[in-house]
Amino acid sequence: MSLSALSIAAAETTAGEPAVHPYVIGALALAILLGLLLALITFGGGREHS
């Protein structure tokens, strides 16, 4: 079997549902952004404003 035939066969078998649920990706992105925001707030908390 060629590579294109294998990719078509794989696409036909998994066409119904995504590999990872979209809510999981959204929750992971939100957690990363909130973690970066928390790091920014804690890092800049002790500095004086100019």
Gaussian input, Z-matrix of N, CA and C with variables (Angstrom, degrees):
# hf/3-21g

backbone

0 1
 N
 C     1     B1
 C     2     B2     1     A1
 N     3     B3     2     A2     1     D1
 C     4     B4     3     A3     2     D2
 C     5     B5     4     A4     3     D3
 N     6     B6     5     A5     4     D4
 C     7     B7     6     A6     5     D5
 C     8     B8     7     A7     6     D6
 N     9     B9     8     A8     7     D7
 C    10    B10     9     A9     8     D8
 C    11    B11    10    A10     9     D9
 N    12    B12    11    A11    10    D10
 C    13    B13    12    A12    11    D11
 C    14    B14    13    A13    12    D12
 N    15    B15    14    A14    13    D13
 C    16    B16    15    A15    14    D14
 C    17    B17    16    A16    15    D15
 N    18    B18    17    A17    16    D16
 C    19    B19    18    A18    17    D17
 C    20    B20    19    A19    18    D18
 N    21    B21    20    A20    19    D19
 C    22    B22    21    A21    20    D20
 C    23    B23    22    A22    21    D21
 N    24    B24    23    A23    22    D22
 C    25    B25    24    A24    23    D23
 C    26    B26    25    A25    24    D24
 N    27    B27    26    A26    25    D25
 C    28    B28    27    A27    26    D26
 C    29    B29    28    A28    27    D27
 N    30    B30    29    A29    28    D28
 C    31    B31    30    A30    29    D29
 C    32    B32    31    A31    30    D30
 N    33    B33    32    A32    31    D31
 C    34    B34    33    A33    32    D32
 C    35    B35    34    A34    33    D33
 N    36    B36    35    A35    34    D34
 C    37    B37    36    A36    35    D35
 C    38    B38    37    A37    36    D36
 N    39    B39    38    A38    37    D37
 C    40    B40    39    A39    38    D38
 C    41    B41    40    A40    39    D39
 N    42    B42    41    A41    40    D40
 C    43    B43    42    A42    41    D41
 C    44    B44    43    A43    42    D42
 N    45    B45    44    A44    43    D43
 C    46    B46    45    A45    44    D44
 C    47    B47    46    A46    45    D45
 N    48    B48    47    A47    46    D46
 C    49    B49    48    A48    47    D47
 C    50    B50    49    A49    48    D48
 N    51    B51    50    A50    49    D49
 C    52    B52    51    A51    50    D50
 C    53    B53    52    A52    51    D51
 N    54    B54    53    A53    52    D52
 C    55    B55    54    A54    53    D53
 C    56    B56    55    A55    54    D54
 N    57    B57    56    A56    55    D55
 C    58    B58    57    A57    56    D56
 C    59    B59    58    A58    57    D57
 N    60    B60    59    A59    58    D58
 C    61    B61    60    A60    59    D59
 C    62    B62    61    A61    60    D60
 N    63    B63    62    A62    61    D61
 C    64    B64    63    A63    62    D62
 C    65    B65    64    A64    63    D63
 N    66    B66    65    A65    64    D64
 C    67    B67    66    A66    65    D65
 C    68    B68    67    A67    66    D66
 N    69    B69    68    A68    67    D67
 C    70    B70    69    A69    68    D68
 C    71    B71    70    A70    69    D69
 N    72    B72    71    A71    70    D70
 C    73    B73    72    A72    71    D71
 C    74    B74    73    A73    72    D72
 N    75    B75    74    A74    73    D73
 C    76    B76    75    A75    74    D74
 C    77    B77    76    A76    75    D75
 N    78    B78    77    A77    76    D76
 C    79    B79    78    A78    77    D77
 C    80    B80    79    A79    78    D78
 N    81    B81    80    A80    79    D79
 C    82    B82    81    A81    80    D80
 C    83    B83    82    A82    81    D81
 N    84    B84    83    A83    82    D82
 C    85    B85    84    A84    83    D83
 C    86    B86    85    A85    84    D84
 N    87    B87    86    A86    85    D85
 C    88    B88    87    A87    86    D86
 C    89    B89    88    A88    87    D87
 N    90    B90    89    A89    88    D88
 C    91    B91    90    A90    89    D89
 C    92    B92    91    A91    90    D90
 N    93    B93    92    A92    91    D91
 C    94    B94    93    A93    92    D92
 C    95    B95    94    A94    93    D93
 N    96    B96    95    A95    94    D94
 C    97    B97    96    A96    95    D95
 C    98    B98    97    A97    96    D96
 N    99    B99    98    A98    97    D97
 C   100   B100    99    A99    98    D98
 C   101   B101   100   A100    99    D99
 N   102   B102   101   A101   100   D100
 C   103   B103   102   A102   101   D101
 C   104   B104   103   A103   102   D102
 N   105   B105   104   A104   103   D103
 C   106   B106   105   A105   104   D104
 C   107   B107   106   A106   105   D105
 N   108   B108   107   A107   106   D106
 C   109   B109   108   A108   107   D107
 C   110   B110   109   A109   108   D108
 N   111   B111   110   A110   109   D109
 C   112   B112   111   A111   110   D110
 C   113   B113   112   A112   111   D111
 N   114   B114   113   A113   112   D112
 C   115   B115   114   A114   113   D113
 C   116   B116   115   A115   114   D114
 N   117   B117   116   A116   115   D115
 C   118   B118   117   A117   116   D116
 C   119   B119   118   A118   117   D117
 N   120   B120   119   A119   118   D118
 C   121   B121   120   A120   119   D119
 C   122   B122   121   A121   120   D120
 N   123   B123   122   A122   121   D121
 C   124   B124   123   A123   122   D122
 C   125   B125   124   A124   123   D123
 N   126   B126   125   A125   124   D124
 C   127   B127   126   A126   125   D125
 C   128   B128   127   A127   126   D126
 N   129   B129   128   A128   127   D127
 C   130   B130   129   A129   128   D128
 C   131   B131   130   A130   129   D129
 N   132   B132   131   A131   130   D130
 C   133   B133   132   A132   131   D131
 C   134   B134   133   A133   132   D132
 N   135   B135   134   A134   133   D133
 C   136   B136   135   A135   134   D134
 C   137   B137   136   A136   135   D135
 N   138   B138   137   A137   136   D136
 C   139   B139   138   A138   137   D137
 C   140   B140   139   A139   138   D138
 N   141   B141   140   A140   139   D139
 C   142   B142   141   A141   140   D140
 C   143   B143   142   A142   141   D141
 N   144   B144   143   A143   142   D142
 C   145   B145   144   A144   143   D143
 C   146   B146   145   A145   144   D144
 N   147   B147   146   A146   145   D145
 C   148   B148   147   A147   146   D146
 C   149   B149   148   A148   147   D147

   B1=1.4495
   B2=1.5261
   B3=1.2961
   B4=1.4552
   B5=1.5250
   B6=1.3234
   B7=1.4612
   B8=1.5204
   B9=1.3251
   B10=1.4641
   B11=1.5272
   B12=1.3231
   B13=1.4598
   B14=1.5227
   B15=1.3267
   B16=1.4579
   B17=1.5283
   B18=1.3225
   B19=1.4631
   B20=1.5217
   B21=1.3260
   B22=1.4683
   B23=1.5225
   B24=1.3129
   B25=1.4628
   B26=1.5231
   B27=1.3179
   B28=1.4642
   B29=1.5191
   B30=1.3194
   B31=1.4586
   B32=1.5270
   B33=1.3082
   B34=1.4648
   B35=1.5236
   B36=1.3116
   B37=1.4590
   B38=1.5289
   B39=1.3300
   B40=1.4680
   B41=1.5155
   B42=1.3090
   B43=1.4637
   B44=1.5193
   B45=1.3227
   B46=1.4442
   B47=1.5138
   B48=1.3048
   B49=1.4528
   B50=1.5256
   B51=1.3376
   B52=1.4659
   B53=1.5287
   B54=1.3183
   B55=1.4649
   B56=1.5242
   B57=1.3279
   B58=1.4617
   B59=1.5203
   B60=1.3233
   B61=1.4610
   B62=1.5263
   B63=1.3262
   B64=1.4711
   B65=1.5258
   B66=1.3332
   B67=1.4640
   B68=1.5263
   B69=1.3300
   B70=1.4683
   B71=1.5237
   B72=1.3141
   B73=1.4638
   B74=1.5268
   B75=1.3315
   B76=1.4540
   B77=1.5161
   B78=1.3261
   B79=1.4628
   B80=1.5236
   B81=1.3154
   B82=1.4597
   B83=1.5228
   B84=1.3139
   B85=1.4680
   B86=1.5255
   B87=1.3340
   B88=1.4646
   B89=1.5214
   B90=1.3234
   B91=1.4636
   B92=1.5280
   B93=1.3218
   B94=1.4600
   B95=1.5248
   B96=1.3246
   B97=1.4579
   B98=1.5229
   B99=1.3183
   B100=1.4644
   B101=1.5299
   B102=1.3199
   B103=1.4634
   B104=1.5251
   B105=1.3250
   B106=1.4622
   B107=1.5231
   B108=1.3307
   B109=1.4553
   B110=1.5215
   B111=1.3177
   B112=1.4675
   B113=1.5256
   B114=1.3266
   B115=1.4639
   B116=1.5288
   B117=1.3156
   B118=1.4591
   B119=1.5204
   B120=1.3198
   B121=1.4639
   B122=1.5255
   B123=1.3257
   B124=1.4602
   B125=1.5318
   B126=1.3152
   B127=1.4634
   B128=1.5313
   B129=1.3078
   B130=1.4492
   B131=1.5169
   B132=1.3195
   B133=1.4625
   B134=1.5217
   B135=1.3167
   B136=1.4612
   B137=1.5075
   B138=1.2949
   B139=1.4588
   B140=1.5151
   B141=1.3137
   B142=1.4438
   B143=1.5198
   B144=1.3013
   B145=1.4671
   B146=1.5083
   B147=1.3142
   B148=1.4596
   B149=1.5092
   A1=109.62
   A2=115.36
   A3=119.14
   A4=109.75
   A5=115.32
   A6=120.99
   A7=111.46
   A8=117.40
   A9=119.58
   A10=111.31
   A11=117.86
   A12=120.93
   A13=110.42
   A14=117.13
   A15=120.47
   A16=111.19
   A17=117.31
   A18=119.93
   A19=111.02
   A20=117.58
   A21=120.56
   A22=110.10
   A23=116.99
   A24=120.27
   A25=111.19
   A26=117.31
   A27=120.56
   A28=111.22
   A29=117.44
   A30=121.08
   A31=110.95
   A32=117.26
   A33=120.16
   A34=111.51
   A35=117.93
   A36=119.86
   A37=111.97
   A38=118.74
   A39=121.22
   A40=112.20
   A41=118.90
   A42=121.27
   A43=112.33
   A44=119.67
   A45=122.03
   A46=114.74
   A47=118.93
   A48=121.62
   A49=110.40
   A50=117.14
   A51=119.19
   A52=111.00
   A53=115.95
   A54=120.52
   A55=110.50
   A56=116.98
   A57=121.93
   A58=107.05
   A59=116.10
   A60=120.33
   A61=109.91
   A62=118.52
   A63=121.04
   A64=113.66
   A65=118.09
   A66=120.34
   A67=111.73
   A68=116.79
   A69=120.26
   A70=109.89
   A71=116.90
   A72=120.92
   A73=110.32
   A74=117.14
   A75=121.02
   A76=112.15
   A77=117.22
   A78=120.65
   A79=111.01
   A80=117.30
   A81=120.77
   A82=110.90
   A83=117.48
   A84=120.91
   A85=110.46
   A86=117.19
   A87=120.79
   A88=111.00
   A89=117.45
   A90=120.80
   A91=111.18
   A92=117.17
   A93=120.59
   A94=110.30
   A95=117.46
   A96=120.37
   A97=112.10
   A98=117.76
   A99=120.03
   A100=111.14
   A101=117.41
   A102=120.61
   A103=111.54
   A104=116.85
   A105=120.07
   A106=111.20
   A107=117.47
   A108=121.13
   A109=111.15
   A110=116.87
   A111=120.95
   A112=110.83
   A113=117.60
   A114=121.10
   A115=110.77
   A116=117.00
   A117=120.69
   A118=111.12
   A119=116.82
   A120=120.13
   A121=110.83
   A122=118.22
   A123=120.37
   A124=111.40
   A125=117.15
   A126=119.61
   A127=111.43
   A128=117.65
   A129=120.96
   A130=114.38
   A131=117.85
   A132=120.94
   A133=113.69
   A134=118.60
   A135=120.89
   A136=114.39
   A137=118.88
   A138=121.76
   A139=110.55
   A140=115.34
   A141=120.07
   A142=109.89
   A143=115.28
   A144=120.11
   A145=109.66
   A146=117.03
   A147=119.26
   A148=111.97
   D1=141.23
   D2=178.46
   D3=-83.76
   D4=169.24
   D5=-178.09
   D6=-65.37
   D7=-38.65
   D8=179.59
   D9=-67.33
   D10=-36.95
   D11=177.87
   D12=-67.14
   D13=-37.85
   D14=177.57
   D15=-66.61
   D16=-40.38
   D17=-179.80
   D18=-68.74
   D19=-36.00
   D20=176.58
   D21=-66.40
   D22=-41.99
   D23=179.19
   D24=-65.21
   D25=-38.23
   D26=178.07
   D27=-68.79
   D28=-36.71
   D29=179.36
   D30=-68.97
   D31=-33.83
   D32=179.84
   D33=-70.46
   D34=-33.48
   D35=-176.95
   D36=-79.18
   D37=-28.16
   D38=-176.44
   D39=-111.91
   D40=24.41
   D41=-176.92
   D42=-76.06
   D43=-19.05
   D44=-173.69
   D45=-74.24
   D46=-44.06
   D47=-174.73
   D48=-137.02
   D49=151.59
   D50=179.51
   D51=-72.68
   D52=158.83
   D53=-178.58
   D54=-68.13
   D55=-39.81
   D56=178.94
   D57=-122.61
   D58=135.53
   D59=-178.15
   D60=-65.06
   D61=138.01
   D62=-177.93
   D63=-59.89
   D64=-31.30
   D65=178.00
   D66=-66.03
   D67=-31.94
   D68=177.81
   D69=-66.78
   D70=-41.97
   D71=178.87
   D72=-65.61
   D73=-42.03
   D74=178.34
   D75=-64.87
   D76=-42.10
   D77=178.86
   D78=-65.75
   D79=-37.96
   D80=178.18
   D81=-67.02
   D82=-42.26
   D83=178.14
   D84=-64.61
   D85=-40.96
   D86=178.11
   D87=-64.15
   D88=-41.72
   D89=179.26
   D90=-63.76
   D91=-40.80
   D92=178.72
   D93=-64.68
   D94=-45.48
   D95=-179.33
   D96=-66.31
   D97=-39.92
   D98=177.16
   D99=-66.98
   D100=-36.32
   D101=175.99
   D102=-64.49
   D103=-41.27
   D104=177.44
   D105=-66.93
   D106=-37.45
   D107=177.09
   D108=-65.40
   D109=-41.69
   D110=177.17
   D111=-63.88
   D112=-40.91
   D113=177.73
   D114=-64.22
   D115=-38.66
   D116=178.59
   D117=-65.86
   D118=-42.26
   D119=-179.40
   D120=-67.69
   D121=-42.79
   D122=-179.08
   D123=-70.62
   D124=-34.25
   D125=179.17
   D126=-70.37
   D127=-41.01
   D128=-177.68
   D129=-90.44
   D130=2.35
   D131=-176.04
   D132=-68.04
   D133=-31.75
   D134=-175.44
   D135=-92.72
   D136=1.61
   D137=-176.78
   D138=-92.17
   D139=146.80
   D140=177.52
   D141=-84.74
   D142=150.27
   D143=178.10
   D144=-83.59
   D145=142.48
   D146=-178.83
   D147=-96.18

